[in-house]
Amino acid sequence: MSTVTKTVIPVAGLSTRFQPATKAIPKAMLPVVDAPSIEYVVSEAAAAGISDALLITGRGQEAIADHFDAAPELERALEAKGDQARLAKVQATNDLARVHVVRQGEALGLGHAVLTAADHVGEVPFAVQLGDDLIDPRDEILPAMIAAQAELGGSVIALMEVPTEQISSYGCAAVEPAQADALGADVVRVTHMVEKPAPQDAPSNLAMIGRYVLGPGIFDVLRSTPPGRGNEIQLTDALQTLAQGGQHPVHGVVFRGRRYDTGNPLDYLKTVVSLGADHPDLGEDFMTWLRSFLAGR
């Protein structure tokens, strides 16, 4: 059984890069093939043994929580049609996790969104999943992060090697070998973090991707963390404080699997194509069409 049972999923952003598509629909509800992106995130948590999901939402985002509620009229309609396959998929979303909602009120940064979860989380380690990052279910990362946090304490972040010219789009970490031989070489100790550095100033090519397993000590640090880059309370700044303090170590798990970015329209389209090509029901026909389409360009 997982030592981490709660995850926090911030979804309160304004999604300005997707306007006007997200003017009335939360970005977390945009479909990725046949499910909204938020379902991929909650499903990832459930597969890692996490049973409690807290959504940090904003105004007009009620549809996100509604997606995980029962829909009696829809279910009855599908049952009357004898469409058992779709009925099963609809009902499966009802039981992925116990889904709760907290309103952020004002979007003051990722650190502020995480701090909003303090009362719900309590004094236990917890996960944070950013909805713009989708992790392929064949390449899970959360179990390794949970295991690292259980053995080493403190907090654990997911890291991924990226081309140097792309590092300015991410938080970046400097690392050293960890004293954790049993956990493997992909577990490292984080010594320094910086939010979206210029390539020439980056301490490494290890980007912080949107998965964290945090100790509850993060909340006290966030309460005293001033606004940073973008005049927002940055989770990276709070983690940097912990890494420097020594009392609450920060480790990283280097992810070498498939990750999909839905943070901007172009990468969102790439994600839809990538996952569509691998879809068990649609993939073969989609690839046949796609090859024909590309041949005619």
matplotlib code that plots the C-alpha trace (Angstrom):
import matplotlib.pyplot as plt

x = [0.0, 1.3, 2.6, 1.1, -2.7, -3.4, -2.6, -3.0, -3.8, -3.8, -6.1, -7.0, -5.0, -6.6, -5.2, -4.5, -2.5, -5.6, -8.0, -10.7, -11.0, -11.0, -13.1, -16.0, -14.4, -11.5, -8.3, -8.3, -11.4, -10.0, -10.2, -7.0, -8.3, -11.3, -10.8, -10.2, -6.6, -7.6, -8.7, -5.3, -3.8, -6.2, -5.9, -2.1, -2.6, -5.0, -2.6, 0.0, -2.3, -3.4, -7.1, -7.7, -7.5, -7.8, -8.5, -7.4, -9.8, -10.9, -14.1, -16.1, -14.3, -17.1, -17.1, -13.8, -15.2, -18.5, -16.5, -15.8, -19.4, -22.0, -24.2, -27.4, -29.3, -26.3, -25.8, -29.4, -29.4, -26.3, -27.8, -31.1, -29.1, -27.2, -23.9, -22.1, -18.6, -19.2, -21.3, -18.3, -16.0, -18.4, -18.8, -15.1, -14.5, -16.8, -14.6, -11.0, -10.6, -12.3, -12.3, -12.4, -12.3, -10.8, -11.1, -7.9, -9.7, -6.8, -4.1, -1.0, 1.3, 1.9, 3.3, 0.1, -2.0, -0.2, -0.5, -4.2, -4.2, -2.6, -5.8, -6.9, -3.5, -2.6, 0.8, 1.5, 3.5, 1.5, 1.8, 1.4, 0.5, 0.5, -2.2, 0.0, 2.2, 0.8, 2.9, 2.4, 0.8, 3.4, 6.2, 4.9, 7.0, 4.9, 5.7, 9.4, 9.0, 6.8, 9.4, 12.2, 10.3, 9.5, 13.2, 14.8, 12.2, 11.9, 10.5, 11.1, 10.8, 10.6, 13.4, 13.9, 16.8, 15.9, 17.9, 19.8, 18.0, 14.7, 15.7, 14.4, 10.9, 11.3, 12.6, 16.1, 18.0, 21.7, 22.2, 24.7, 24.7, 22.2, 23.0, 20.4, 22.0, 18.9, 16.8, 19.0, 21.1, 18.1, 17.6, 19.8, 20.1, 19.1, 21.5, 20.1, 17.1, 16.3, 13.0, 13.3, 16.9, 18.6, 20.4, 23.8, 22.8, 21.3, 23.0, 22.2, 20.0, 17.7, 14.2, 11.7, 8.6, 5.2, 5.3, 6.3, 6.0, 6.3, 6.7, 4.3, 7.1, 6.7, 3.7, 5.5, 8.1, 5.5, 3.8, 7.0, 8.1, 7.8, 6.6, 9.3, 9.4, 6.2, 5.3, 4.0, 4.7, 6.9, 7.0, 10.6, 11.7, 10.2, 12.0, 15.2, 14.9, 14.4, 17.3, 19.7, 18.5, 19.5, 16.8, 14.4, 16.3, 15.1, 15.8, 15.0, 14.0, 15.2, 12.4, 13.4, 9.9, 7.3, 5.9, 3.4, 3.0, -0.4, 0.7, 0.4, -1.6, 1.2, 2.3, -1.3, -1.8, 1.4, 0.0, -3.3, -1.5, 1.0, -1.7, -4.1, -1.6, -1.3, -5.0, -6.1, -9.4, -8.6, -4.8, -4.7, -7.3, -5.9, -2.4, -3.7, -5.5, -2.5, -0.1, -2.5, -3.0, 0.8, 1.4, -0.9, 0.7]
y = [0.0, 3.5, 5.6, 8.6, 8.7, 12.3, 14.3, 18.0, 19.0, 22.8, 23.7, 27.3, 29.0, 31.2, 29.3, 32.4, 30.6, 28.6, 31.5, 31.6, 27.8, 27.9, 31.0, 28.9, 25.5, 24.8, 23.7, 20.6, 19.5, 19.8, 16.3, 14.3, 11.6, 10.3, 11.6, 15.1, 15.7, 15.9, 12.3, 11.2, 12.9, 11.4, 8.0, 8.2, 9.0, 6.1, 3.7, 4.7, 3.8, 7.4, 7.5, 11.1, 13.9, 17.6, 19.9, 23.5, 25.4, 28.9, 30.5, 28.8, 25.5, 23.4, 21.1, 19.6, 18.2, 17.3, 15.0, 12.7, 12.6, 10.1, 11.1, 9.1, 10.4, 9.7, 6.3, 5.4, 6.5, 4.4, 1.4, 1.8, 1.8, -1.3, 0.6, -1.2, -0.2, 3.5, 3.0, 1.2, 4.1, 6.7, 4.8, 4.2, 7.9, 7.9, 5.6, 6.7, 8.6, 10.6, 14.0, 17.2, 20.8, 23.9, 27.3, 29.3, 32.6, 34.5, 32.9, 33.9, 31.1, 27.4, 27.8, 29.6, 26.9, 24.2, 26.2, 26.3, 22.5, 22.7, 22.1, 19.2, 17.5, 17.8, 16.5, 13.8, 13.5, 14.2, 14.3, 17.4, 16.8, 19.6, 19.0, 20.3, 17.3, 13.9, 10.9, 7.8, 5.1, 2.6, 4.8, 5.6, 7.9, 8.5, 5.0, 5.6, 9.1, 7.8, 5.1, 7.7, 9.9, 7.0, 6.0, 9.5, 11.8, 15.4, 16.1, 14.5, 16.2, 14.7, 15.6, 15.1, 15.8, 18.4, 20.2, 23.2, 25.6, 24.5, 24.8, 28.4, 27.0, 25.0, 25.0, 23.6, 21.6, 21.1, 17.6, 15.3, 11.5, 10.5, 8.2, 5.7, 2.8, 0.6, 3.1, 3.2, 5.7, 7.7, 9.1, 12.1, 14.8, 18.3, 21.0, 24.0, 25.0, 28.0, 28.9, 29.3, 30.3, 31.5, 28.6, 30.1, 30.4, 26.9, 24.7, 21.6, 20.3, 18.6, 20.2, 20.0, 18.4, 18.6, 15.8, 16.3, 14.3, 16.8, 16.5, 18.6, 20.9, 22.6, 24.5, 26.5, 27.5, 28.5, 30.7, 32.8, 32.7, 36.1, 36.5, 35.6, 35.3, 36.8, 38.3, 34.9, 32.6, 30.0, 26.4, 26.2, 29.0, 27.2, 24.0, 25.9, 27.1, 23.6, 22.2, 24.9, 24.5, 20.8, 19.8, 18.8, 17.2, 17.5, 14.6, 14.1, 11.1, 11.3, 10.3, 8.6, 7.7, 9.2, 12.6, 14.7, 18.5, 20.1, 23.5, 25.3, 24.6, 23.1, 20.7, 19.9, 18.8, 16.7, 15.0, 14.2, 12.7, 10.7, 9.2, 8.8, 6.8, 4.4, 4.2, 0.5, 1.1, 4.1, 3.9, 1.7, 3.5, 6.9, 6.0, 4.8, 8.1, 10.1, 8.4, 9.1, 12.7, 13.3, 11.7, 14.2, 17.3]
z = [0.0, -0.8, 2.0, 0.2, 0.0, -1.0, -4.1, -4.8, -8.4, -9.1, -12.0, -11.2, -14.0, -16.6, -19.5, -21.5, -24.2, -25.1, -25.4, -26.7, -26.5, -22.7, -22.2, -20.9, -20.6, -18.1, -19.9, -17.7, -19.5, -23.0, -24.5, -25.1, -27.5, -25.6, -22.0, -20.6, -19.5, -15.8, -16.0, -17.1, -14.0, -11.5, -13.1, -12.7, -9.0, -8.6, -10.3, -7.7, -4.8, -4.1, -3.1, -2.3, -4.9, -4.0, -6.9, -6.5, -8.7, -9.6, -10.7, -13.4, -13.1, -11.6, -14.6, -13.5, -10.2, -12.0, -14.3, -11.4, -10.1, -11.0, -14.0, -13.5, -16.6, -18.9, -17.3, -17.7, -21.4, -22.2, -20.4, -22.3, -25.6, -24.5, -24.8, -22.1, -23.2, -22.9, -19.8, -18.2, -19.1, -17.7, -14.4, -14.0, -13.6, -10.6, -8.6, -9.5, -6.2, -3.6, -5.3, -3.2, -4.3, -2.7, -4.4, -4.6, -4.8, -6.5, -8.7, -6.8, -8.1, -7.7, -4.2, -3.1, -4.7, -2.8, 0.4, -0.1, 0.4, 3.9, 6.0, 3.8, 3.7, 7.3, 8.7, 6.1, 2.9, -0.2, -4.0, -6.3, -9.9, -12.5, -15.1, -18.0, -17.7, -18.7, -17.8, -20.0, -17.9, -19.3, -17.7, -14.2, -12.0, -8.8, -7.3, -7.5, -6.0, -3.1, -2.4, -2.3, 0.0, 2.4, 2.6, 2.6, 4.1, 3.1, -0.4, -3.8, -7.2, -10.7, -13.0, -16.8, -19.1, -21.7, -24.4, -23.0, -25.2, -23.6, -19.9, -19.6, -19.8, -16.6, -13.1, -13.1, -10.5, -9.6, -8.2, -6.6, -6.0, -3.3, -0.3, -1.4, -3.3, -2.9, -4.8, -7.9, -9.8, -10.9, -7.4, -6.8, -4.1, -5.1, -4.0, -5.8, -7.8, -10.0, -11.7, -15.5, -15.9, -19.0, -20.7, -19.8, -16.2, -15.8, -13.3, -15.3, -18.1, -15.5, -15.7, -12.9, -14.5, -12.8, -10.2, -6.6, -3.4, -0.5, 3.2, 5.2, 6.3, 2.9, 4.3, 6.9, 4.4, 1.8, 4.4, 4.7, 1.0, -0.6, -4.2, -6.7, -10.5, -12.1, -8.7, -7.7, -4.8, -6.4, -5.1, -6.5, -4.1, -1.1, -2.1, -2.6, 1.0, 2.2, 0.2, 1.6, 5.2, 5.5, 7.9, 5.2, 2.3, -1.3, -3.7, -7.3, -9.4, -13.0, -15.3, -18.5, -19.9, -22.0, -20.9, -22.8, -22.5, -22.8, -21.7, -25.1, -28.2, -30.3, -27.7, -26.9, -30.5, -30.4, -27.3, -28.9, -32.0, -29.8, -27.6, -30.4, -32.4, -29.4, -28.6, -28.4, -30.3, -32.5, -33.1, -36.1, -38.1, -37.0, -38.2, -41.5, -42.0, -40.8, -43.2, -46.1, -44.9, -44.7, -48.1, -49.7, -48.1]

ax = plt.figure().add_subplot(projection="3d")
ax.plot(x, y, z, "-o")
ax.set_aspect("equal")
plt.show()
